[in-house]
Structure formats: C-alpha cells, structure tokens
Amino acid sequence: MAAALGGALLLTTAVPNGPAHATPDQRSATAGQSAAADTPVGINGQLKVCGTKLCNSRGNPIQLRGMSTHGTQWYPHCLTSGSLDALAQDWKADVLRVSTYVQEGGYETNPQHFTNLANSLIQQATDRGMYVIVDWHMLTPGDPHANLTKAQQFFTDIAHRNKDKNNILYEIANEPSGVSWSRIKSYAEQIIPTIRAIDSDAPVLVGTRAWSSFGVSEGANESEVVNNPVRASNIMYTFHFYADSHRDEYLATLSRAADALPVFVTEFGTQNYAGEGDNDFTMSQRYLDLMASKKISWVNWNFSDDHRTGAVFKTGTCDNPGSWVGTAPLKLAGVWIRDRIRTPDTFPVG
C-alpha cells in the first residue's frame, strides 16, 4: 500500500472496557459474566492452521474480520484508547493488524521506538480480546531479503515479548514484488525458524509474489506456491486486493488458491490499488461473499484519517477526536466496512 504523510505521536495506555466480538447468544449474556470470555480470543483461544482453514483451539474453522492500522510512523494518533475501544466494541472487530513499515520513516530509523510502539498496540488489542497480526510492512524494496537481518531482529524482539499470548499472528513480509516465488520462499524459511524458536504456537502469514497477489500482478498465479510450498507447518499465505482495480482474474485466483492452500487476506480496499478513487462496493461484496463462503479471514486497509478514500475516518478526525463510535466520523468506505465487520460472527462454540 502506498505511503501517506502524517504526524507521529506516542500511544496512550490501554484501558479495557467491556466485551468485544461475540456470537449473538454470548452478546446477550448477563453483565456479570467475564468480558474476556465474550471476546474473539475468549471464544476461540489459540489459533492454528488445519488443512486449508484457520481453526480455533477446538479445531473448528473460523473467519476473522477486522482492520489494519496505517503506518505507525504516520498515524499513531489514530490509535488511542477511544478508537481501539470503538474498534473492539462498536465495530465488534475480531482482529487488528499492526503495520510496522520498515522503510519510509519506519522501523529502520529507530528500531527500539517502533518495536515498543508495536508492543503497545499488541497489548492494547490483547486487553480488548482481539487477535493481532504483527505486520512487517516491507514494500520498497520489494525483495524481502533486503531487510532479512532487520526482520530477524524485529521478530525476535516481538516474539520474546509476546510468546505467552494466545492471540498473535506473525505476518513476515507485507508485499514482495519484483522477485521470484523461490526468493520469497527462501526468506520465509529463514524467518519462520527465528519465530518458532521463541513462539512455537502462533500461525505465521507468508506474503506472496507481486504485492501478495499470488503472482497475478506479474503474470503468474497460485500454482507456483501450490507446487512449491514453504517448508513449515502452521502457516498461511497472504492475498491482497483492491476491488476497483483487481477484478475477476484476481477473484478467481483467490477462490482457487483457497481451495488448495491456507489463505488469509491481510489487506484489501474497496478502491483502486492505491486506496484512492471511487469505491466499488459491488465488486467488494463479491469478494466478501466468496471469503465468507470459504471462511477466508480478512483485514481492511486502513484505520486512519489519511486523505485517501480508503482511510475509514474523515480527514482531521484523529487530530480533533470527538466520539469514535457510530458512523459520524467515518467516510463512505468506513461506514461500509464497519457495517460488514459488525454483522454477527458464526464462531463455533461446541
């Protein structure tokens, strides 16, 4: 996803405030019941990959739905106790993707600061019972090996801090581009053991070729991954789409890939590939219907007030926040995606 300019402020400390996402029956439970039991993590526990699905601690396939932060070097002021309360309780999101950019003023400029920032967001999501995707947001350069040493340090630090949590997923390469699948696979097979040596249980999400399109944006398809998968267990492969740009060929690729591989859509938008322009809600709904039918988890881009149409909050909201809840602070894309995150989950409870 292309960068945007913005401010940089420190995050506030999280204050848990009631239940987040639950099934309809669980949402109607008495107020005296433990809030943790009513949250996505409370319901599902430690996730694992089973076959081509993401499954809960009881081995039942589930679908997570939620939001991605924008780059934490630009928009930490959109990630406050109030906005995260709204995401968990008003939006009823299951998952927060924490996007730590490597370049573009991100991690490489101050590793300790951005590691601390990621850990703060991880804890705040944990306090609210949401799952967390720790996103190593490499974009340019497109070869993940260019930042291999930095990635090993980042994931070592993050895993040591969070290894005892049961709500973490590690996304090790946001959008590789201009490199072969074998090159991406080689990177994954070096980073995954780094994580597994510390945190043996958490699922790992592996980026795919051509901006995580399974190679479609560079003339390939999912067969290269199907025929040469990463040599590791408990992993999923990522797919990104922007509905106004990525049409039937991409939709068909996602459908085929999900039948053969565990797939997690860790980023999508209802606009063009830059997160700009008109919203194509009709095409977006086709994707959402497919993902619901195949229990493909998804995360929307992005939970900020960036000037682009894909940022959910109206520009200026994060500088002068009032209430974060409801639709008043949201752009059209925000209203649309909030409504779809809020629909009741069908988490199996047996």
N, C-alpha and C positions, 0 to 999 in steps of 0.2 A: 504494500500500500504506500502511495506517495506521501511524502512528509508535508507538514504544515508548520507555520510559525506559531509560537505561543509563549506563555510565561512559564516560570518554574518556581514553585513554592513547596515548602515541606508539607507532608501529610499530617493530619491530625490523628490522634489516637482513637482507636475504635471503641465504641460503646455498644455492646449487644443490646438489641431492643426487640425481643419477641420473635415469633416464628417466621420462617420464610416460606419456601415452597412445600406443599404437601398435597396429598390426594384430597378429593372433596370430603370424604369421611373424616380424615385426620384434621382437616382445617376446621371442622365443626366440633372438635374435642373441647373439653372444658378448659378454661383459662388456667386452671391449676396444674394441668399436665405439663411435663417438661418441654420447654421450647425446642431443645436440641432434638428430641425425638420426632418433631414435626418438620424438620428441615430436610432438604435433599440428602445431606450427609447422614443425618439421623435415621432416615428411612432406608438408605441404600448401603451405607458403610463403605468399606474398601472396595474400589472398583477393580475389575480385571477383564482382560480380553478373553472371550470364549468363542472359538470359531471366528466368524466374521463380525461378531457383535461386541459391544461394550456391555458388560454384565455387572450386576451388583454382588454384594457379598454372599448372596444365596444362589448365585449362578443364573439369575434371571436377566435377560436382555432388557436394557433401558435406553432411553433417549434423554440426553441433557440438552437444555436450551438456555442461552444466556448472551452476555455481551463481552466485548473486548474493550479494554482501555485503549486510548490513543497512546502515543509515545509518552512515557513518564518524564522525559526531559522537557516536554512542552505543556502537558495538561495535568499535572498532579493536583492543581487547584480544582479540577472537576471531580476529584476522588476524595470526598470528605465523609465524615460520619453520616451526614444527612443524605448525601447522594447514594452512598452504599446501603444505608437503611432503605431508601426508596427502591433500589435495585432488588434487594432481597425481599422486601415486604410488600411494596406496592406493585412492582413488576413481577414479583414471585420468580425471580431467576434462579436457575439451578447452578450456574457456573459463571465465574469471572475469569477472563483471560487477561493476564498481566503482561503487557507488551514492553519488554526492555529492549529498546533499539541498541544496536552495537555501535554503529556509526551515527552520523548526523547529529552530533552533540550528545550522544548517548553514552553507553557503558564505557567505551574506550577512553573517554575524557576524565572519568572519575569512578573507577570500578567499585570502590567501597560505598560511595554515595548511592549508586544505582542498585547495588546489591541490598543495601539497607532499605531502600525505597521498595524494592520487590518484596522483601521480607515483611515490611509493614503492611503492604496490601494483602499478602498471603494471610497474615494473621487476622486482618480485619474481615476478610472473606470467611475465614475459618470461624471467627466469632459469630458470624451470621449463618453458619451452617451451609455455606455454598462450597462447591468444588472450585478449584483453582487450576488454571492452565498457566504454567510458568513458560512464557513465550520468549525464546531467544530470537529477537526480531531482526535477523540478518536480512538485508535487502540488497544493498550495494556495498561491496562487490557481491556478485551472485554465487560465487564459489564458496561453500561453507568452510572449506579447508583454510581459506584466508584468515579465519578467526578461530581456528581449532584450539590454539593454546588458551585464548581468552574464554572460549566456551567451556573448556575443561575446568578452568578456574571458577567460572561463574556457577556451573552446575555442582561442582564440589562444595562450594560455599553454601549454595541454596539447599542442597541435599543434606548436608550436615545440620543445618538449622531446622529443617522441616521433616526429617526422616521418620519421626514418630507420629506424624499426622497421617490421617487416612483419606485425605481429600485432595491430594496433589496429583497432577499430570504434568509431565515434562515435555514441552514442545521444543525440539532441539535445533530446528532450522526453519524459519518462517517461510521464505520464498526463494529457494535456489533458482538460479537462471543462468543460461549460457554454459551449462556444464552437463555432462552425461549423467545418466542414472547411476552408472557404476561408480562415478566420482562421489555422488551423494551417498550411495550405499557405503562406500569406504569410510566416509566421515561418520555416518551413523554407527558403524561397527567399532569406531574408536570412542565415541562419546557415550554410547549406551553402557559399556562396562564401567566407565567412570561413575555413572549414576548408580548402577546396580551394586557396586562395591560398598555403597553407603546406604542406599534405599532400594531394597530388593523387591518391593511390592508394587510400586507405583507404575501405572502404564506410561509408556513413552510414545510420543507422537512424532513421526518422521515426515519431514517435508518431501514433496515430490518435485519432479523436474518441471521447469517452465512456470515459475511462480506458483508452485503447488497446484498444477492443473493436470497431473499425471502425464505431462508432456504435450498436451493438446496444443498449447500456445506456441510450441516449437515443432509442430508437425508429427508428434508421436502419440502414443496412447498408453493405457494402463497395462498393456501386455508386457512391457519391459519390466515392470515391477512384479507382475504375476509370475513371470518366467525366471526372475532373479531376485527373490525377496531378501530382505535384510535377515542376516543370521542372528536372530534374537527372538525371544518369546515375550509375550505380554506387550506387544507394540501395535500401533495403528498407523495408518498413512493419512496424510492430510490432503484436503482438496479445498481450493478457494474459488469462488465465482462472484462475479458482479453482473447481475441479471440483465441489465440493459446492453451489455457488451457480449456476454457469454451465453450463447443461445442453445439451440437443440443439440449441436455436437457435444457441447460440454455437459449438458443434462444427460445425454445418452451415455457419455463416458462415466459420469458419476454412478449411474444406475448399474452399468456392467461391472465397474470396479467394486462396488459394494456387494455384489454377488460373489466375488472371488476373494476379496481382501477386507480386513477390518478398516473402515474409513471414518474419519472424524472431520467435519467441515469446520475448521477453526477460524475461518474468516469468510464473510460474504457481505454483499451490499445490494441494495435494490437499484443502484445507479450504474454508471459506466465504470470501467476498470479503475479509474482514478477516484471513485467515490463522489463524482460530480455529475451534474446534469440532471435530467428528469428521472423520476422514479418509475421503474417498470414493475408495478405491483402484480400485474397479471403473470409475468414470467417468474417473478419471485415466488408467487404462490405455487406455481408448478413445481419449483424446486422444493418448497416446504412440504407439499403433498407427497412428493417422492421420498423425502427424508423421513417423514412420519411413517410411511408405509414400510420402510426398511429399517426403522429405528436407527437412523444416522443422526448422531448428535451434532449440534451446530452452535456457532457463536457469530453474532453480528458485529460488524465494524461501523461505528465506534461510539463509545460512551464519553463524548466530549462536546464542546460547543465550537469546534472548528467551523470555519466559514462554509465548508463543503456541505452539500445536501445530505451526505451520508452520516454526518455527525448528528446525534439524536437531539441535542439541546440547541435551542436558538442561540445564535451568536451573542456573546456577552453574558449569558446566564451564569457561567462559572465565576465571573468577576464580581457579579452583584446578585448572589443567590438569594432567592426567597424560599418558597416551598419547592422541593424537588419532586413532589408527588403529583399524580394526575397528568393530564395532557397539556396544561397551560404552558409549561416551559419547553415543550417539545416541537421540533419541526415535523413535517408530514411523515418523514421516514421514521422518526421516533414514535409518533403516535401509532403507526402501522406495526412496527416491530414489538412495541410494548404490548399491544393487544394480543399478539401471537405468542409471546412469552407467557402472558397471564392465563391463557387457556389451561385448564387443569391437566396436570401430568397423569399418566396412567402407570405410575410406578407399581410393579407387582409387590405385594406385601406378604404373600404366602411363602 
